[in-house]
């Protein structure tokens, strides 16, 4: 199993134990975590205070974590939709993988009335370990 697969497995365990958060910030008042927070926690073993208070700083911290981003990128690659892009310079855009997985987990999908349930989110994270698109990400 790759390090990224280990991180995704640990992400699923963290979400199972702490709960799943889709509201403002990356960690809810009850300690529940978003996918991005779970990836960072699984990769580094600690939770920045900003995850509860500052979304912009949280995105920067997660984005700067290569192991967390590899896990998030693999999950994004396994989704049926494509990520949006962030303009870096006038002629350069990059995929917004964090926003892609967070949006998937918090909004109803095509023909669904509700966002994915926690068991569906955990299932997707776990199944991502075995999908060719995720392994190639």
C-alpha positions in Angstrom: 0.0 0.0 0.0 1.4 3.4 -0.9 1.9 6.2 1.6 -1.0 8.1 -0.1 -3.3 5.0 0.3 -2.3 4.8 4.0 -3.2 8.5 4.4 -6.6 7.9 2.8 -7.3 4.9 5.0 -6.4 7.0 8.1 -8.6 9.9 6.8 -11.5 7.5 6.8 -10.8 6.5 10.3 -10.5 10.1 11.5 -13.8 11.0 9.9 -15.4 7.9 11.4 -14.1 8.8 14.9 -14.6 12.6 14.9 -17.5 13.0 12.5 -17.9 14.7 9.2 -18.0 18.5 8.8 -19.3 20.4 5.8 -20.0 23.8 7.3 -17.8 26.9 7.5 -14.1 26.3 8.2 -12.5 22.9 8.0 -13.2 21.7 11.6 -16.6 22.3 13.2 -17.3 23.4 16.7 -17.9 19.8 17.8 -14.5 18.7 16.4 -15.9 17.1 13.2 -13.6 17.4 10.3 -13.9 18.1 6.5 -12.0 16.0 3.9 -9.3 18.6 3.8 -8.8 18.6 7.5 -8.8 14.8 7.6 -6.1 14.7 4.9 -3.9 17.1 6.8 -4.4 15.4 10.1 -3.7 12.0 8.6 -0.6 13.2 7.0 0.8 15.3 9.9 -0.9 14.2 13.1 -1.9 17.6 14.3 -4.6 20.2 13.7 -3.8 23.9 13.2 -6.0 26.3 15.1 -6.9 28.0 11.8 -8.9 24.9 10.8 -11.6 26.2 13.2 -11.3 29.9 12.5 -9.7 30.8 9.1 -10.6 29.1 5.9 -8.1 31.0 3.8 -5.1 30.1 6.0 -6.4 26.6 6.2 -6.4 26.2 2.5 -2.9 27.5 2.3 -1.7 25.1 5.0 -3.4 22.1 3.3 -2.1 23.2 -0.1 1.5 23.3 1.2 1.3 19.7 2.5 2.4 17.4 -0.3 1.1 14.2 1.3 -2.3 15.8 2.1 -2.6 17.1 -1.4 -1.7 13.8 -2.9 -4.5 12.2 -1.0 -7.0 14.9 -2.0 -5.8 14.8 -5.6 -6.4 11.1 -5.7 -10.0 11.5 -4.3 -10.6 14.3 -6.8 -9.4 12.1 -9.7 -11.9 9.4 -8.6 -14.9 11.7 -8.7 -17.3 11.9 -11.7 -16.8 15.7 -12.1 -13.8 17.8 -12.9 -12.2 20.4 -10.5 -12.5 24.1 -11.1 -9.4 26.1 -11.8 -7.6 28.9 -9.9 -6.0 31.6 -12.0 -2.3 32.0 -10.8 -1.2 34.3 -13.5 -2.8 35.7 -16.7 -1.8 32.7 -18.6 -1.6 29.9 -15.9 -4.5 28.2 -14.1 -4.2 25.3 -11.6 -6.9 22.7 -10.6 -8.5 23.5 -7.2 -8.6 20.0 -5.8 -9.5 21.0 -2.3 -12.6 22.9 -3.4 -13.5 20.0 -5.7 -13.6 17.4 -2.9 -15.1 19.7 -0.4 -17.9 20.7 -2.8 -18.5 17.1 -3.7 -18.9 16.2 -0.1 -21.2 19.1 0.8 -23.6 19.4 -2.1 -26.2 17.1 -3.7 -24.9 15.4 -6.8 -26.7 15.0 -10.1 -30.3 13.6 -9.5 -29.7 13.5 -5.7 -31.6 15.7 -3.2 -29.0 15.5 -0.4 -25.3 15.6 -0.2 -23.4 12.3 0.2 -23.9 10.7 3.6 -20.9 10.2 5.9 -20.8 6.5 5.0 -20.7 7.4 1.3 -17.9 9.9 1.9 -15.9 7.4 3.9 -16.7 4.7 1.3 -15.4 6.9 -1.5 -12.2 7.7 0.4 -11.6 4.0 1.1 -12.5 2.8 -2.5 -10.2 5.5 -3.9 -7.3 3.3 -2.7 -8.1 0.8 -5.4 -9.1 2.8 -8.4 -6.7 3.2 -11.3 -7.4 6.9 -11.8 -6.6 7.6 -8.2 -3.4 5.5 -8.2 -2.2 7.5 -11.3 -3.0 10.8 -9.6 
